[in-house]
Amino acid sequence: MNRNTKFIEWFNVFYIISPGIVIAIMVISFVWQECVPKPKPQTTIPVEEEIKWSRIFSTIQVVDSTGNGFEITYHIPNATTEKEFQEILSRKHIHQKQQQLKEDAPQYFDSLLEADIYDFGDFAITYDVDSIKIKNIFIYGEGKYAMYSQPHPEMENCATEIDKETRKGAQFIDGGFLYNHLRLKYKVYEYWMCKHPYSYSLSDERYIHF
């Protein structure tokens, strides 16, 4: 039997059994698709269940009769869903406590224009309630802005006023520094949008920082 004859015989055998092989492959493929677990389609998390950190609760201005003082932004530092956030927003006693702060501060301080931001912050945190915390405090009012617009003793060609649109140059403190300054035993005064080394100071520097 020569090589060509063997090839023809093998070809005939394959031709006969090939339909069965094809069918077997199709059956195995079908069984595989049915048996292997299909990945579950991704579902969109409902808005009311979406978890976020540090949601802003409110922003209030605490001023004296001259219209000068401070602006406080409150937040919820813990993670909350939208549903939980809306429930916290609806708590009237929190808003009442913040309103009480607005009424009490001008009576406690001789002048909010002259008040140090840390002295005010220490007073403000005594009005904290539930999980609401101070995120930051900014100076507020025309008089306050003018006070911190004095020429910087170590800067040439410095600005002459705080930018009222962006608040660049305005003094502020972060809540982290406020709540921890007694433990840290130092105070960090910050100046919004100003560049190092004029972005902060360790004392209340009442002049421009850019």
C-alpha positions in Angstrom: 0.0 0.0 0.0 1.6 3.2 -1.1 1.5 6.6 0.6 -1.3 8.0 -1.6 -3.6 5.1 -0.8 -3.1 5.5 3.0 -3.9 9.2 2.7 -7.1 8.5 0.8 -8.2 5.9 3.4 -7.6 8.3 6.3 -9.3 11.1 4.4 -12.4 8.9 3.9 -12.4 7.9 7.6 -12.2 11.6 8.6 -14.9 12.5 6.1 -17.2 9.9 7.6 -16.7 10.8 11.3 -16.3 14.6 11.0 -20.0 15.4 11.3 -20.0 13.6 14.6 -17.0 15.6 15.8 -18.7 18.8 14.9 -21.9 17.8 16.6 -19.9 16.7 19.7 -18.1 20.1 19.9 -21.5 21.9 19.6 -23.0 19.8 22.4 -19.9 20.4 24.7 -20.1 24.1 23.9 -23.8 24.3 24.7 -23.4 22.4 28.0 -20.5 24.6 29.0 -22.5 27.8 28.4 -25.4 26.4 30.5 -23.3 25.1 33.4 -20.7 27.9 33.8 -22.2 30.7 36.0 -22.8 33.9 34.1 -21.5 37.1 35.6 -24.2 39.2 37.1 -24.9 42.4 35.2 -23.7 45.5 37.1 -26.5 47.4 38.7 -26.5 51.2 39.3 -26.5 52.1 43.0 -29.6 54.0 43.8 -28.9 57.7 44.6 -30.3 57.4 48.1 -27.9 54.5 48.9 -24.8 56.2 47.4 -22.1 56.7 50.1 -20.1 59.9 50.3 -17.7 61.4 52.8 -17.6 64.9 54.2 -20.9 66.2 52.9 -21.4 70.0 53.4 -24.2 70.6 55.9 -24.4 74.4 56.0 -22.5 77.7 55.8 -23.3 80.5 58.2 -22.0 84.0 58.8 -21.6 85.1 62.4 -21.2 88.8 62.5 -21.5 91.7 64.9 -23.4 95.0 64.4 -20.7 96.2 62.1 -21.2 93.3 59.7 -17.8 91.8 60.5 -17.0 88.4 61.9 -16.5 84.9 60.5 -18.0 82.5 58.1 -18.3 78.9 59.2 -18.8 75.9 56.9 -20.2 72.8 58.6 -19.9 69.3 57.3 -20.7 65.7 58.2 -17.2 64.1 58.4 -18.5 60.5 58.5 -19.7 58.5 55.5 -23.4 58.9 54.8 -25.9 57.8 52.2 -28.0 60.4 50.5 -31.0 59.2 52.5 -29.1 59.6 55.8 -27.8 63.0 54.7 -31.3 64.3 54.0 -32.5 63.0 57.4 -29.6 64.9 59.2 -30.4 68.0 57.1 -34.0 67.9 58.4 -33.0 68.0 62.1 -34.3 71.3 63.4 -32.3 71.3 66.6 -29.0 71.5 64.6 -30.2 74.6 62.7 -31.5 76.1 66.0 -28.1 75.5 67.6 -26.3 77.3 64.8 -28.7 80.2 65.0 -28.1 80.4 68.7 -24.3 80.7 68.0 -25.1 83.6 65.6 -27.0 85.4 68.4 -24.6 84.6 71.3 -21.2 85.3 69.7 -21.7 89.1 69.3 -22.6 89.3 73.0 -19.7 87.1 74.1 -17.0 89.0 72.2 -16.5 92.7 72.6 -15.9 92.9 68.9 -15.9 90.2 66.2 -13.9 92.6 64.1 -11.0 92.4 66.5 -11.6 88.7 67.6 -8.9 86.2 66.9 -10.1 83.4 64.6 -9.0 80.7 67.0 -10.7 82.3 70.0 -13.8 82.5 67.9 -13.4 78.9 66.8 -13.0 77.6 70.3 -16.2 79.4 71.2 -18.0 78.0 68.1 -17.2 74.4 68.7 -19.1 74.5 72.1 -22.2 74.7 69.9 -21.4 71.5 68.0 -24.3 69.0 68.0 -24.8 65.5 66.7 -22.2 64.5 64.1 -21.9 68.0 62.6 -18.4 69.4 62.7 -16.7 72.6 61.5 -14.9 72.1 58.2 -13.3 75.5 58.1 -13.7 79.1 59.3 -13.0 82.2 57.2 -12.8 85.9 58.2 -15.8 87.7 56.9 -16.8 91.4 56.3 -15.4 94.5 54.8 -13.6 95.5 58.0 -12.0 92.1 58.4 -10.8 92.1 54.8 -9.3 95.6 55.2 -7.6 94.5 58.4 -5.8 91.7 56.6 -5.0 93.8 53.5 -2.2 95.8 55.2 1.2 95.7 53.5 3.3 92.7 54.3 6.5 93.8 56.1 8.6 91.2 54.2 7.0 91.3 50.7 7.8 93.7 47.9 5.0 94.7 45.4 2.4 92.8 47.4 -1.3 93.1 46.8 -3.2 95.9 48.4 -6.4 94.1 49.1 -8.0 90.6 49.4 -9.7 89.5 46.3 -13.4 89.5 47.1 -14.3 87.2 44.2 -11.9 84.3 45.1 -11.2 85.3 48.7 -7.5 85.1 47.9 -5.5 86.3 50.9 -8.3 85.8 53.4 -7.3 84.3 56.7 -8.9 80.9 57.5 -8.4 77.8 59.6 -9.1 74.2 58.8 -11.3 72.2 61.1 -8.5 69.7 61.7 -6.2 72.4 63.2 -9.1 74.0 65.2 -10.1 70.7 66.9 -6.5 69.7 67.6 -4.6 72.9 68.4 -4.8 72.4 72.2 -3.3 69.0 71.9 -0.7 70.1 69.4 0.1 73.1 71.5 0.4 75.5 68.5 -1.9 77.3 66.2 -1.7 77.3 62.4 -3.3 80.4 60.7 -3.8 79.9 57.0 -4.2 82.3 54.1 -6.4 81.2 51.2 -4.7 80.6 47.9 -1.4 82.1 49.0 1.9 80.4 48.1 4.5 79.0 50.5 6.0 80.4 52.7 3.2 82.9 53.0 0.3 80.4 52.9 0.4 80.0 56.7 1.7 81.5 59.9 2.0 80.5 63.6 0.6 83.8 64.8 -2.3 86.1 63.8 -0.6 88.1 61.0 -2.9 90.9 60.1 -1.5 91.9 56.7 -1.7 90.7 53.1 0.0 87.4 52.2 0.3 87.6 48.4 
